Amino acid sequence: MSKTATIRARIEPDLKSNAEHLFHRLGISATQAITMFYRQATLRKGLPFDVVIPNEITRRTFESADSGRDLIVCKDADDMFNKLGI
């Protein structure tokens, strides 16, 4: 489907700049972000999901897990509950 419709909106310059910086960090353009918003709003019949950049603690946790550091490995659910003290 070709893209032929145009959206025009007036927003605060700082808001636009901050959002576009965030989109850049997420690896998407403003057009892609708007398209995602519209598609999700249509699919969900309401306001769509949050797309956020993880905070520092979450980012470090992801990096640790991805590299295999600081993991507690359990052989099964019983072992996991035992290690959790449940």
Secondary structure, 3 states (H helix, E strand, C coil): CCCCCCCCCCCCHHHHHHHHHHHHHHCCCHHHHHHHHHHHHHHHCCCCCCCCCCCHHHHHHHHHHHHCCCCCCCCCHHHHHHHHCC
